[in-house]
Amino acid sequence: AAAWEERHGRAPTEADIDAVYAAFVPKNVAVAAKYADLIPGAAAVAAALRERGIKIGSTTGYTREIMAEVLPIAARQGFSPDAIACTGDAADGRPTPLLYYRNLLELGVWPAFATVKVDDTEVGIAEGLNAGAWTVGVALTGNLLGLSLPGREALPPDELAFRRQQATNRMMAAGAHYVIDGIGDLLPVLEIIEGRLVRGERP
């Protein structure tokens, strides 16, 4: 808001927000498919979850129009969620749990404490916590590090370790119950959570 006022000499209005959104979405639709490669390990983890009878839901800040471009590419690479809730599908988005709850309703899954929210953003972790779910933060393969695989591999080891620790600290500060480097590290954490549930523990 401050940057808008500095540029335009007035506070932004709802009409301004709508205008920016109308300009942004077509551009995002045009490029989203070019950057829809799965993170290494995602397809294998999805397959392993399916073998265990675990359902997969997804919440996203993307619109359904954008996801219409992304989902077929992800499916060809081995990832298709059983349910998806996009921005606009509920009265409010993250950090509220409304999109998460929409997934649970579509999947027919309850209680929320028997589910796990995996996310690479702090607001996504807040969504899971607000829903009453276990939360797993992703440190290296997402928004907090903000690098592609080649970009990450190009970092000197000490720089990568420093950034990894920073991202991990941010996820823990956001309230994540666990933090992993990438989605390929998820299965052992799910086993730990399952054990805690059996012992009667809750998030």
Long-range contacts (C-beta under 8 A, 24 or more apart in sequence): 25-63, 25-65, 25-66, 28-62, 28-66, 29-65, 29-66, 29-69, 32-62, 32-66, 32-69, 32-70, 33-69, 33-70, 33-73, 36-69, 36-70, 36-73, 36-74, 37-73, 37-77, 38-74, 38-77, 38-78, 38-79, 39-141, 39-142, 39-182, 39-183, 39-184, 40-141, 40-149, 40-182, 40-184, 41-182, 41-183, 41-184, 41-185, 42-77, 42-78, 42-79, 42-183, 42-184, 43-77, 43-78, 43-79, 44-78, 44-184, 45-183, 45-184, 45-186, 45-187, 46-78, 46-79, 46-80, 47-78, 48-187, 54-190, 55-82, 55-83, 55-107, 55-109, 56-81, 56-82, 56-83, 57-81, 57-82, 57-83, 57-84, 57-85, 57-100, 57-103, 57-104, 57-106, 57-107, 57-109, 58-83, 58-84, 58-85, 58-103, 59-84, 59-85, 59-86, 59-94, 59-99, 59-100, 59-102, 59-103, 59-124, 59-127, 60-84, 60-85, 60-86, 60-87, 61-87, 61-93, 61-94, 62-86, 62-87, 63-87, 63-88, 64-88, 64-89, 82-106, 82-107, 83-107, 94-121, 94-123, 94-124, 94-126, 94-127, 95-123, 95-126, 95-127, 95-130, 96-127, 96-130, 97-127, 97-128, 97-130, 97-131, 97-132, 99-127, 100-127, 100-128, 100-130, 100-131, 100-133, 101-131, 104-131, 113-197, 113-202, 113-203, 114-197, 116-190, 116-193, 118-183, 118-186, 120-144, 122-170, 122-171, 122-173, 122-174, 125-171, 125-174, 125-175, 125-176, 126-174, 126-175, 129-175, 129-203, 132-203, 133-203, 134-177, 134-178, 134-193, 134-203, 135-175, 135-176, 135-177, 135-178, 135-203, 136-176, 136-177, 136-178, 136-179, 136-180, 136-186, 136-189, 137-168, 137-171, 137-172, 137-174, 137-176, 137-178, 137-179, 137-180, 138-171, 138-179, 138-180, 138-181, 138-182, 138-183, 139-164, 139-167, 139-168, 139-171, 139-179, 139-180, 139-181, 140-164, 140-167, 140-181, 140-182, 141-181, 141-182, 141-183, 144-170, 144-171, 177-203
